[in-house]
Amino acid sequence: MTDRDKHTKTEQINHGRRDVLRTAAVLGVGAVAAPYLIRTARAQAADLGAYTSAKINWRQAEGEQITVGVIPAGYFDNLVSLSQEFEALTGIKVRFEKIPPGQVRQKAMLDLSSKTGTYATVATDCMYYPLYAVNKWVEPLDTYLNDTSLTDPSWFQYNDIHKAWRDANTVDGKPYAIPYDGEMTVQVYRKDLYDAKGLKPAETLEQFVENAKALHDPSNRLWGAALRGFAGAGQNMYIYPSIFRSYGGNWMSGDKIQVNSKEATDSLDWYVDTLTKYAPQAVRNWNWPDIADAFAQGTLGAYIDAHSSAAVLNNSEKSKVIGKIGFARWPKGPAGKRVTSIWNWGFPINAALSPKAKQATWMFISWAAAAETQARTSWKFAGPVKRSGLNRLSIWKSPEFGKLLDASGYNFGEASLQSLELDTDVDWRPRVPQWPALGEAMATGIQAALVGQKKSKEALDEAQARIDAIMKG
Amino acid sequence: MKRSGIATASLLGVAGVFLTLWTFPVLWALLTSFKSERDVLAYPPTLIFTPTLGNYRDVLFGATTILPNLISSFVVATFTTVLTMLLAIPAAYALARLNLPGKRAGGFYILATQMLPPVGLIIPYFLFLQKIGWLDSYKGMTLIYLTFSLPFAIWLLVSYFEDIPREMEEAALIDRAGRMRAFLYVVLPQVRGGIAVTVIFVFLNAWNEFLFAVVLGGNNVRQVTVAMFNFISVEQTLWAKLAAAAIVTMAPVILLGLFAQRHIVKGLTVGAVKGGGRR
């Protein structure tokens, strides 16, 4: 048992309010962090020793200027705040542009497809690399990783980055982006209510429903469970794939995408039944912030979603359930496996850049994904927001980061880490270039079933027909 | 008399329903903007709560200030409105009054440009601005906004100019005023209401525009409609701050509307007295 494990076992049960309030501050969201960010940047700018120990010339692209697209989020704000440090290290000027999450993909694709080279790199959803790779819009990064003038392998430790995230950013054996931040889905439940009823966090999907049934009391504004219901490739198609895969479903049948198999119908039936019986009616239109808000208000018994939602649950400005939260891994499906999400924001290199700008962009990516920067934007960060979606296993297993995680609620660190190590599945969603259209077709079908317009089989047959047309091109 | 009373009451009732439907979201946003994030999520929704100005303080002067973005929006909307009106007024007058070759086809073309869905224009606009180096700049954004505001303004103003009796200009021309003087001193005062309406619509369209702003803008020109998305992140939605930002963003447009209202009413009155110009 590691130090962190011991810490987890002995201390996590009795979190005091002070602990969790502190957590709210540390894992909380970043809208209020800017004054700290500036001070932090100044405080940390001078300390470059951790980087200069790498056997590469960090200043090989000195004088270049690159633009990096990110979304407004605390985990990127921390990185932005350290940009002075990157500039001091490399002599490369970096300009960050914050793009709303709903538009970041369109804007990136517009830039990439028109080869204008406006952005050196844009934080990218791992589902988009097959499309980018097939169009040669982004650079394969194996050459950058294997070039010792660009990467010191013993310093960068690429294999320390979570395998599932590396795999998710890999197409035909070549990595196309280096993960910067990510998440996994975990079970979140009201530990106080579970304890009062003698319930245990669900080991199986069946138990998840039983627990929901035991707590379900809408007349007293408590619903048993909730899952994202909102239609979208990143909404209901973020949750459904885990259920589908844990029912033993496969996206591919030969070389054809198949979404209307028996496992698909059974898993959608489970999704529909669970939400129909035990979730608030509006859940069909809820994305994860709505679910996290409802849980924070004490109206949900449990939900399954991104581990990063712990930040909202521990935000003292909003939450009424601080100190009453427990975490567990995804329940097993009938196929006997648990399947968490594989999500990460990675940084690719725009293929339309000049060779020198590509070099500068690689320097930026190496810096952002480096263990030291990961730590400096998390538990070493002087500001109030500390990231929890770090890309490196070694950091996840470090006592400092473990302490940070454990303060978020009962079993948070262990459930998240086990989920990341044991429950990831690179085929969680179908990784094909047509994903954007395919994801939307599936999302529309799932929602039709969730709102009761169609039976699961009918909705999936229609989705199959649309997907067949999409794949034919 | 009694029947008339009932009819009036019914009419007022219907008007009241519509007014409530329209004002409810605005009043709700106003109320939300004074709440803490916890009060926003309270159920049942609370009408009695301890109001806070913290949200306004944050969106105006805090870490998430939208002041620079309000300035960006104001600059783009103002330039767009001024340039649009400078070009649209003579163009609309020419289309309404002069016997130009291809006038009918030109008029239809102007209307047709309004039929293109903006999303279909994004890629050519992006490439065009990128080529000339005007992406993420005030001049680039104003130029793109002119492409939709100018046809709209011309199309709207033509009808106002057509409503002015030709006799009034002819009288001025007989008095040797010349076309320009007749235009400036006789025609323009008659369409003051129409100009005010057009200014409001053009400014509003530019102020509220999001699609072009998010794609063609960037760090230099980041309009308030884009900046407001900072409150809807992948991490959470900060409803109270979003509401405060929405109220702050509405304020300049409301002020403009109130100012222009006087001219719209005057325009109406002038038209009625003269008997010809309806607006």
Chai-1 contact restraints between the chains, C-beta under 6 A:
chainA,res_idxA,chainB,res_idxB,connection_type,confidence,min_distance_angstrom,max_distance_angstrom,comment,restraint_id
A,V29,B,E235,contact,1.0,0.0,6.0,A-B,restraint_1
A,V29,B,Q236,contact,1.0,0.0,6.0,A-B,restraint_2
A,A31,B,T64,contact,1.0,0.0,6.0,A-B,restraint_3
A,A31,B,L238,contact,1.0,0.0,6.0,A-B,restraint_4
A,V32,B,A63,contact,1.0,0.0,6.0,A-B,restraint_5
A,A34,B,A63,contact,1.0,0.0,6.0,A-B,restraint_6
A,P72,B,N230,contact,1.0,0.0,6.0,A-B,restraint_7
A,P72,B,S233,contact,1.0,0.0,6.0,A-B,restraint_8
A,A73,B,S233,contact,1.0,0.0,6.0,A-B,restraint_9
A,A73,B,V234,contact,1.0,0.0,6.0,A-B,restraint_10
A,A73,B,E235,contact,1.0,0.0,6.0,A-B,restraint_11
A,E97,B,G218,contact,1.0,0.0,6.0,A-B,restraint_12
A,E97,B,N219,contact,1.0,0.0,6.0,A-B,restraint_13
A,P100,B,F229,contact,1.0,0.0,6.0,A-B,restraint_14
A,P101,B,V234,contact,1.0,0.0,6.0,A-B,restraint_15
A,Q103,B,V214,contact,1.0,0.0,6.0,A-B,restraint_16
A,K107,B,V215,contact,1.0,0.0,6.0,A-B,restraint_17
A,L110,B,F126,contact,1.0,0.0,6.0,A-B,restraint_18
A,S114,B,L127,contact,1.0,0.0,6.0,A-B,restraint_19
A,T116,B,Q130,contact,1.0,0.0,6.0,A-B,restraint_20
A,P289,B,Q236,contact,1.0,0.0,6.0,A-B,restraint_21
A,P289,B,T237,contact,1.0,0.0,6.0,A-B,restraint_22
A,D293,B,L41,contact,1.0,0.0,6.0,A-B,restraint_23
A,Q297,B,L41,contact,1.0,0.0,6.0,A-B,restraint_24
A,V312,B,Q236,contact,1.0,0.0,6.0,A-B,restraint_25
A,E317,B,E37,contact,1.0,0.0,6.0,A-B,restraint_26
A,K318,B,E37,contact,1.0,0.0,6.0,A-B,restraint_27
A,K318,B,R38,contact,1.0,0.0,6.0,A-B,restraint_28
